[in-house]
């Protein structure tokens, strides 16, 4: 795709409960963000069994 037909996206990250655009961060924070690893975590409720 040609460069002039692309739309620039803004990336937001949650910091202390607030969404902030990464483009407004200082150099150090941007490097830290780039080094982060992401993962998906599935939370399951464990069934509790009553013992009599």
PyMOL commands that set and color helices and strands:
alter all, ss='L'
color gray80, all
select helices_A, chain A and resi 3-5+22-24+27-35
alter helices_A, ss='H'
color red, helices_A
select strands_A, chain A and resi 12-15+18-21
alter strands_A, ss='S'
color yellow, strands_A
deselect
rebuild
show_as cartoon
